[in-house]
Amino acid sequence: MSEAEGKPVEKKGAARRKVTLDPRLAEYRGVWVFVERDAEGVHPVSWELLGAARRLADQLGTVVGAVVAGAPSEALDADSQDAIAYGADQIFVAAHPVLAGYRNEPYARVLCELVKKYKPEILLLGATSLGRDLASSVATTLETGLTADCTELAIDRESRALAATRPTFGGNLLCTILTLNYRPQMATVRPRVLPLPAKDRRRSGEIRKEEIDLCEEEIVTKLVEFLPHAGGDQVDLALAEVIVAGGKGLQTAGNFALLEELARALGGEVGATRAAVQAGWVDHQRQIGQTGKTVRPKLYIAAGISGAIQHRVGMESSNLIVAINTDPNAPIFEVAHCGIVGDAIALLPLLTRAVRGQLVVETTIPTGASASS
Ligand SMILES: Cc1cc2nc3c(=O)[nH]c(=O)nc-3n(C[C@H](O)[C@H](O)[C@H](O)COP(=O)(O)OP(=O)(O)OC[C@H]3O[C@@H](n4cnc5c(N)ncnc54)[C@H](O)[C@@H]3O)c2cc1C
């Protein structure tokens, strides 16, 4: 996220825009977040979105609303309190047995009804499997615009519209999309793109329990059983605090073991570029970037990674980026906080030993290696 995140933006071409909303739509007010929950609880992207919603609402001089939906349970009450602590002013609780477990039809119906009733001007969802599924149904039902997979949200000063930025043309460009003539303005944002706001238990908010008119017989889809994906290489890169990632510069699949050792020593996870995944060196679940995961660890070590834009969009929000590359002009050094020009295959074992506290003072850095920050 850039420093400009959340600040009003002025863009070229504004003079040609139609900025007078249909009076019917001009009354829409408030920034809403759909709070996504599954069997394990609320998805953290919902809290990240509430942080962004708070900033946008403050600029617009309006309120933050959160929609909490599910089967009636104490968990919904706890989620409502958490939503207030993360920045919401109003909670719209949709509690109904039909909402036990996500299904597109009842959830889309509830969200559309609430939007028609309360008229929020902005509606944000996580760009998760559930969020993408729900957002597209809601947007088409309400006949409004949806900007998917955003990387930045701001307010357009002139039109008061949501300026939703997302990668386009294969990730080589970023475009900012404004929905000027329809309401609500909808956007999905990937997990970990936005920072998690501080949780403030002293905040207060209004909780509205909504009357929900749903009937199981009217829902075509039946949820028989929920089976979490059990096979394969289960990794949660999005939440990892340390990631040691490798690219084609590691040269062989075997050299990925060097990353694994360093990741283990640091208590982190291994990540990879698409080139390394396509070479068959590592499972696709570990791919970071535009067509992989978006990550925001405290430490990101990029070894033998050139730093193509499609990779950078997935990792450039990391707190500390350390890059190792033989090419001093590699683009990865443009986003790295600390750069080492050198052979990653020789340097990775040294770093692992250093982390384990075994590096002796006399250890020689391989010829040609230099460090900068
Ligand atoms: C639509 C689209 C989507 C994409 N999505 C993604 C995505 O999600 N994620 C992604 O990563 N890519 C993605 N890509 C691919 C991306 O454009 C790059 O091709 C890819 O990231 C390059 O991977 P790399 O850095 O491993 O390989 P390379 O670009 O080949 O870079 C290898 C680097 O290693 C360095 N090197 C070589 N030997 C050593 C050594 N011994 N020690 C240290 N450094 C060394 C080289 O100097 C070079 O900089 C996408 C592309 C497109 C078109």
The ligand as an SDF file (V2000), in Angstrom:
LIG
                    3D

 53 58  0  0  0  0  0  0  0  0999 V2000
   -0.1950  -12.4910  -16.3340 C   0  0  0  0  0  0  0  0  0  0  0  0
    1.0610  -12.8190  -15.5860 C   0  0  0  0  0  0  0  0  0  0  0  0
    0.9540  -13.1570  -14.2570 C   0  0  0  0  0  0  0  0  0  0  0  0
    2.1050  -13.4480  -13.5170 C   0  0  0  0  0  0  0  0  0  0  0  0
    1.9870  -13.7730  -12.1970 N   0  0  0  0  0  0  0  0  0  0  0  0
    3.1040  -13.9570  -11.4870 C   0  0  0  0  0  0  0  0  0  0  0  0
    3.0320  -14.2140  -10.0820 C   0  0  0  0  0  0  0  0  0  0  0  0
    1.9710  -14.3030   -9.4860 O   0  0  0  0  0  0  0  0  0  0  0  0
    4.1840  -14.3820   -9.4150 N   0  0  0  0  0  0  0  0  0  0  0  0
    5.4240  -14.3160  -10.0190 C   0  0  0  0  0  0  0  0  0  0  0  0
    6.4350  -14.4740   -9.3310 O   0  0  0  0  0  0  0  0  0  0  0  0
    5.5010  -14.1020  -11.3280 N   0  0  0  0  0  0  0  0  0  0  0  0
    4.4030  -13.9340  -12.0870 C   0  0  0  0  0  0  0  0  0  0  0  0
    4.4970  -13.7360  -13.4080 N   0  0  0  0  0  0  0  0  0  0  0  0
    5.8230  -13.9390  -14.0500 C   0  0  0  0  0  0  0  0  0  0  0  0
    6.7570  -12.7380  -13.9190 C   0  0  0  0  0  0  0  0  0  0  0  0
    6.5110  -11.8420  -14.9730 O   0  0  0  0  0  0  0  0  0  0  0  0
    8.2370  -13.1660  -13.9700 C   0  0  0  0  0  0  0  0  0  0  0  0
    8.4530  -13.8750  -15.1660 O   0  0  0  0  0  0  0  0  0  0  0  0
    8.6710  -14.0370  -12.7980 C   0  0  0  0  0  0  0  0  0  0  0  0
    8.3240  -13.4370  -11.5770 O   0  0  0  0  0  0  0  0  0  0  0  0
   10.2000  -14.2090  -12.8540 C   0  0  0  0  0  0  0  0  0  0  0  0
   10.5820  -15.1260  -11.8760 O   0  0  0  0  0  0  0  0  0  0  0  0
   12.0700  -15.1570  -11.3270 P   0  0  0  0  0  0  0  0  0  0  0  0
   12.4080  -13.8520  -10.7340 O   0  0  0  0  0  0  0  0  0  0  0  0
   12.1790  -16.3740  -10.4940 O   0  0  0  0  0  0  0  0  0  0  0  0
   12.9390  -15.4730  -12.6310 O   0  0  0  0  0  0  0  0  0  0  0  0
   13.8730  -14.5430  -13.5200 P   0  0  0  0  0  0  0  0  0  0  0  0
   13.1490  -13.3660  -14.0270 O   0  0  0  0  0  0  0  0  0  0  0  0
   14.4870  -15.4680  -14.5120 O   0  0  0  0  0  0  0  0  0  0  0  0
   14.9960  -13.9950  -12.5250 O   0  0  0  0  0  0  0  0  0  0  0  0
   15.9800  -14.7710  -11.9480 C   0  0  0  0  0  0  0  0  0  0  0  0
   16.8680  -13.8170  -11.1560 C   0  0  0  0  0  0  0  0  0  0  0  0
   17.8360  -14.5560  -10.4510 O   0  0  0  0  0  0  0  0  0  0  0  0
   19.0890  -13.8700  -10.5320 C   0  0  0  0  0  0  0  0  0  0  0  0
   20.1300  -14.8920  -10.3130 N   0  0  0  0  0  0  0  0  0  0  0  0
   20.6230  -15.8090  -11.1880 C   0  0  0  0  0  0  0  0  0  0  0  0
   21.5100  -16.6240  -10.5750 N   0  0  0  0  0  0  0  0  0  0  0  0
   21.5480  -16.2140   -9.2760 C   0  0  0  0  0  0  0  0  0  0  0  0
   22.2600  -16.6710   -8.1250 C   0  0  0  0  0  0  0  0  0  0  0  0
   23.0810  -17.7310   -8.1810 N   0  0  0  0  0  0  0  0  0  0  0  0
   22.0710  -16.0010   -6.9670 N   0  0  0  0  0  0  0  0  0  0  0  0
   21.2530  -14.9300   -6.8950 C   0  0  0  0  0  0  0  0  0  0  0  0
   20.5610  -14.4610   -7.9400 N   0  0  0  0  0  0  0  0  0  0  0  0
   20.6890  -15.1090   -9.1150 C   0  0  0  0  0  0  0  0  0  0  0  0
   19.0900  -13.2330  -11.8880 C   0  0  0  0  0  0  0  0  0  0  0  0
   19.9790  -12.1070  -11.9120 O   0  0  0  0  0  0  0  0  0  0  0  0
   17.6410  -12.8240  -12.0490 C   0  0  0  0  0  0  0  0  0  0  0  0
   17.4260  -11.5110  -11.5490 O   0  0  0  0  0  0  0  0  0  0  0  0
    3.3790  -13.4350  -14.1650 C   0  0  0  0  0  0  0  0  0  0  0  0
    3.4610  -13.0910  -15.5050 C   0  0  0  0  0  0  0  0  0  0  0  0
    2.3220  -12.7730  -16.2060 C   0  0  0  0  0  0  0  0  0  0  0  0
    2.4300  -12.3980  -17.6400 C   0  0  0  0  0  0  0  0  0  0  0  0
  1  2  1  0
  2  3  1  0
  2 52  2  0
  3  4  2  0
  4  5  1  0
  4 50  1  0
  5  6  2  0
  6  7  1  0
  6 13  1  0
  7  8  2  0
  7  9  1  0
  9 10  1  0
 10 11  2  0
 10 12  1  0
 12 13  2  0
 13 14  1  0
 14 15  1  0
 14 50  1  0
 15 16  1  0
 16 17  1  0
 16 18  1  0
 18 19  1  0
 18 20  1  0
 20 21  1  0
 20 22  1  0
 22 23  1  0
 23 24  1  0
 24 25  2  0
 24 26  1  0
 24 27  1  0
 27 28  1  0
 28 29  2  0
 28 30  1  0
 28 31  1  0
 31 32  1  0
 32 33  1  0
 33 34  1  0
 33 48  1  0
 34 35  1  0
 35 36  1  0
 35 46  1  0
 36 37  1  0
 36 45  1  0
 37 38  2  0
 38 39  1  0
 39 40  1  0
 39 45  2  0
 40 41  1  0
 40 42  2  0
 42 43  1  0
 43 44  2  0
 44 45  1  0
 46 47  1  0
 46 48  1  0
 48 49  1  0
 50 51  2  0
 51 52  1  0
 52 53  1  0
M  END
$$$$
